[in-house]
Amino acid sequence: QIMRPSSHVRAVWRGAALAVRNSPASALRHMLEDAEERRRCLAVPCCYDALSASLVVRGGFPLTFMSGFGVAATLGMPDTGLVTQTEMVTACRQITSVIDCYGGLLIADGDTGFGNAVAVKRTVKAMAQAGAAAVMIEDQVAPKRCGYTKGKGVLGRTAALSRIQAAVDARNEGADILILARTDAATVYGINEAVERAVLFRQIGADITHLSGPQTEDEMKLYCVSVDGPKMANNNTATSNLKLPRQRLAELGYTMAIYPDMLLGASLKAMKGVLRDLKAGAQYPSPLTQHFSATLEDVGFAEYNTESGKYNESD
């Protein structure tokens, strides 16, 4: 059963939908400004393909985040820098082509930008052309990896600023997209360096910031009081990650919280469960499997039948 969004969410969504006709970036800016004004922290479930994105938006969430971890997983790979820029942009385009009709907005994961500063600009422009409202660029070294796994490295401050500057320049040169600048410096250089980087990212023009890996609420608070503008929290289920309710995140000063592995983890758990049950000879269909009629609705047959019914194509 798909949930219906609240009246206020529908109002904000309508405002965003009006803006999105001209610009997804403008629509997202409107949404973030509303959240900051109301001191709310938006729930942003992450998607990894067009189907998961459709479920997010149809489930009452006007904003979703394309997880690089999730996209890599759909290709059968870990999030260790193996996915190409072309594959990420293709995933972005497939997602926006589906959620646009619902007024949904997408933040795309641009990883490290897939190369030097010129490549970063190309990535930002490509994500804008693919319909993303914002793109996240991070300061990890390449090849990057999931921020909650071992072995990640971070650029020095000068190189990190240069990378974010390239992303901002691409926006200023005409790419209609917001720049979400992420730093992973906290786990490598400490929280003070990470906060200082986030401050500098804002000063050079980043629209949104994300400080990955704070270990305590005090570190979160330091980030939020030191850095202006919209801020993103990460509610990944990793044991090492500090996960807080959205109300508390809003009190600290966060504007949105992403849930990177929520849908992917739920689907993997269910799929492994039904496979295990089938292997064991358990009764089929499994309680973990929804009825085929629900699946037909989820993949869009009802909308297709309504649309095709408008036309008489018989001779």
C-alpha positions in Angstrom: 0.0 0.0 0.0 1.5 3.3 -1.1 1.4 6.0 1.6 -0.1 9.4 0.9 2.1 12.4 1.8 0.9 15.0 4.3 -0.9 18.2 3.3 2.2 20.3 3.9 4.4 17.9 2.0 1.9 18.0 -0.9 2.0 21.8 -0.8 5.8 21.9 -0.9 5.8 19.2 -3.5 3.4 21.3 -5.7 5.6 24.3 -5.4 8.6 22.2 -6.3 6.8 20.7 -9.2 6.0 24.1 -10.6 9.6 25.1 -10.3 10.8 21.8 -11.8 9.1 22.7 -15.1 11.9 25.2 -15.5 14.6 23.7 -13.4 15.1 20.7 -11.0 17.8 22.7 -9.3 15.3 25.6 -8.6 12.8 23.1 -7.2 15.3 21.6 -4.9 16.5 25.0 -3.7 12.8 25.9 -2.9 12.5 22.6 -1.0 15.6 23.2 1.1 14.7 26.8 1.8 11.3 25.6 3.1 13.0 23.0 5.3 15.5 25.5 6.7 12.7 28.0 7.4 10.6 25.5 9.3 13.7 23.9 10.9 12.8 20.5 9.5 15.1 17.7 8.5 13.9 16.1 5.2 13.8 12.3 5.0 15.6 11.3 1.8 15.5 7.6 1.0 18.2 6.5 -1.4 17.5 4.7 -4.7 19.7 2.7 -6.9 17.7 2.3 -10.1 14.5 3.6 -11.8 12.2 1.1 -10.0 13.5 1.9 -6.5 13.3 5.7 -7.3 9.7 5.3 -8.4 8.8 3.5 -5.2 10.4 6.3 -3.2 8.6 9.1 -5.0 5.3 7.3 -5.2 5.6 6.5 -1.5 5.4 10.2 -0.6 9.0 11.3 -0.7 9.5 14.1 -3.3 13.3 13.9 -3.1 15.6 10.8 -3.5 19.3 10.4 -3.6 21.0 8.1 -6.1 23.4 6.0 -4.1 26.7 5.2 -5.8 27.0 2.2 -3.5 23.6 1.0 -4.7 24.3 1.6 -8.4 27.5 -0.4 -8.0 25.6 -3.2 -6.3 23.1 -3.4 -9.2 26.0 -4.0 -11.5 27.3 -6.8 -9.2 30.2 -4.8 -7.8 31.3 -3.2 -4.5 31.5 0.6 -4.2 35.3 0.8 -4.7 35.6 3.1 -7.7 34.8 0.4 -10.3 31.7 2.1 -11.7 32.4 4.5 -14.6 31.1 8.0 -15.1 29.1 6.8 -18.1 27.4 4.2 -16.0 26.5 6.7 -13.2 25.1 9.2 -15.7 23.1 6.5 -17.4 21.6 5.5 -14.1 20.8 9.1 -13.3 19.0 9.6 -16.6 17.0 6.4 -16.2 15.9 7.5 -12.8 14.9 11.1 -13.7 13.0 9.8 -16.8 10.7 7.9 -14.4 10.3 10.2 -11.4 9.9 13.4 -13.5 6.3 12.5 -14.2 5.6 12.4 -10.4 7.4 15.7 -9.8 10.2 13.9 -8.0 13.7 15.3 -7.7 17.0 13.5 -7.7 20.4 14.2 -6.0 23.0 12.2 -8.0 26.2 10.8 -6.6 29.1 12.1 -8.6 31.8 10.3 -6.6 35.2 12.0 -7.0 34.2 13.5 -10.4 35.9 10.7 -12.3 39.3 12.4 -12.9 41.0 15.8 -12.8 39.3 19.2 -12.5 38.2 19.2 -16.1 36.7 15.7 -15.7 34.8 17.0 -12.6 33.3 19.8 -14.7 32.3 17.3 -17.4 30.6 15.1 -14.7 28.7 18.0 -13.3 27.5 19.1 -16.7 26.5 15.5 -17.6 24.5 15.0 -14.4 22.7 18.3 -15.1 21.9 17.2 -18.6 20.6 13.9 -17.2 18.1 15.7 -15.1 19.6 15.7 -11.6 18.7 18.6 -9.3 22.1 18.3 -7.5 25.3 16.3 -7.7 27.5 15.3 -4.8 31.3 15.6 -5.3 33.6 14.3 -2.6 37.2 14.8 -1.6 38.3 11.2 -1.5 41.3 10.1 -3.5 40.6 8.0 -6.6 39.7 5.2 -6.7 37.2 6.1 -4.0 35.3 3.6 -1.9 32.3 3.6 0.4 32.9 5.9 3.3 32.1 3.2 5.9 34.7 0.7 4.6 38.4 0.4 5.3 41.1 1.9 3.1 39.7 5.2 2.0 42.0 8.1 1.4 41.4 11.8 1.3 42.9 14.5 -0.9 45.0 17.3 0.7 43.2 20.5 1.3 44.4 22.4 -1.8 43.5 19.6 -4.1 40.1 19.1 -2.4 39.2 22.8 -2.8 40.3 22.6 -6.4 38.0 19.7 -7.1 35.0 21.5 -5.5 35.9 24.7 -7.2 35.8 22.9 -10.6 32.3 21.6 -9.8 31.1 25.1 -8.8 32.6 26.6 -11.9 30.7 24.1 -14.0 27.5 25.3 -12.4 28.4 28.9 -12.8 29.2 28.3 -16.5 25.7 27.2 -17.2 25.1 23.7 -15.7 21.7 24.2 -13.9 22.4 22.0 -10.9 23.2 22.4 -7.2 26.6 21.3 -5.9 26.7 19.1 -2.8 30.3 19.1 -1.5 31.2 16.2 0.7 34.3 15.8 2.9 35.6 12.5 4.3 38.4 14.3 6.1 37.0 13.6 9.6 38.2 10.0 9.7 41.6 10.8 8.2 42.6 14.2 9.5 40.1 14.8 12.3 36.9 16.6 12.8 38.4 20.1 12.9 39.9 19.7 9.4 36.7 18.3 8.1 34.7 21.3 9.5 37.2 23.8 8.1 36.9 22.1 4.7 33.1 22.4 4.8 33.4 26.1 5.7 35.7 26.6 2.7 33.5 24.6 0.4 30.6 27.0 1.2 32.9 30.0 0.7 33.8 29.0 -2.8 30.2 28.4 -3.7 28.9 24.9 -2.8 25.2 24.9 -2.3 25.0 22.0 0.2 27.6 20.3 2.4 28.0 16.9 3.8 30.6 16.0 6.5 31.0 12.2 6.5 31.7 10.2 9.6 31.1 12.4 12.7 31.6 10.2 15.8 29.6 12.1 18.4 26.7 14.6 18.7 29.2 17.2 19.8 31.0 16.8 16.5 27.7 17.1 14.6 26.9 20.2 16.5 30.3 21.7 15.8 29.8 21.1 12.1 26.3 22.6 12.1 27.2 25.7 14.1 30.3 26.3 12.1 29.0 25.8 8.5 26.1 27.8 7.1 23.6 26.6 4.4 21.9 23.3 3.9 23.6 20.3 5.5 23.1 16.6 4.9 23.3 13.8 7.5 23.9 10.1 6.6 21.8 7.5 8.4 23.6 4.5 6.9 23.1 1.4 9.1 26.8 0.7 9.4 27.8 0.0 13.0 30.4 2.7 12.9 27.9 5.4 11.8 26.2 7.7 14.3 22.4 7.4 13.5 20.0 10.0 15.0 16.2 10.5 14.6 15.4 13.3 12.2 13.9 15.5 14.9 17.2 15.5 16.7 19.1 16.1 13.5 16.8 19.1 12.8 17.5 20.4 16.3 21.3 20.2 15.6 20.9 22.0 12.3 20.7 19.4 9.6 18.4 20.1 6.6 18.1 16.5 5.3 19.0 13.0 6.1 19.7 10.3 3.6 19.2 6.5 4.1 21.7 5.0 1.7 21.3 1.3 2.3 17.7 1.1 3.5 16.0 -0.1 0.3 18.9 -2.1 -0.9 19.3 -3.8 2.4 15.6 -4.6 2.6 15.5 -6.0 -0.9 18.6 -8.1 -0.4 17.2 -9.5 2.9 13.9 -10.4 1.3 15.5 -11.9 -1.8 17.9 -14.1 0.2 15.0 -15.1 2.4 12.8 -16.4 -0.4 15.7 -18.1 -2.1 16.5 -19.8 1.2 12.9 -20.9 1.7 12.6 -22.2 -1.9 15.9 -24.2 -1.5 14.5 -25.7 1.8 11.2 -26.7 0.2 9.1 -24.2 2.2 5.6 -23.4 1.1 5.4 -21.1 -2.0 4.7 -18.2 -2.4 6.8 -17.0 0.6 5.3 -14.5 3.0 8.2 -12.2 1.9 6.8 -12.1 -1.7 3.9 -9.8 -2.5 1.1 -10.8 -4.8 1.6 -10.5 -8.5 -1.2 -7.9 -8.7 0.8 -5.6 -6.4 3.9 -6.1 -8.5 2.0 -5.1 -11.6 0.9 -1.9 -9.9 4.4 -1.1 -8.6 6.0 -1.4 -12.1 3.4 0.9 -13.7 0.9 -1.3 -15.5 -2.1 0.7 -14.2 -0.7 4.0 -15.5 0.2 2.3 -18.8 -3.3 0.9 -19.3 -4.9 4.2 -18.5 -2.7 6.0 -21.0 -3.1 3.4 -23.7 -6.9 3.4 -23.2 -7.1 6.9 -24.5 -6.3 5.8 -28.1 -8.1 3.5 -30.5 -5.4 1.8 -32.5 -7.6 -0.9 -34.0 -8.3 -0.9 -37.7 
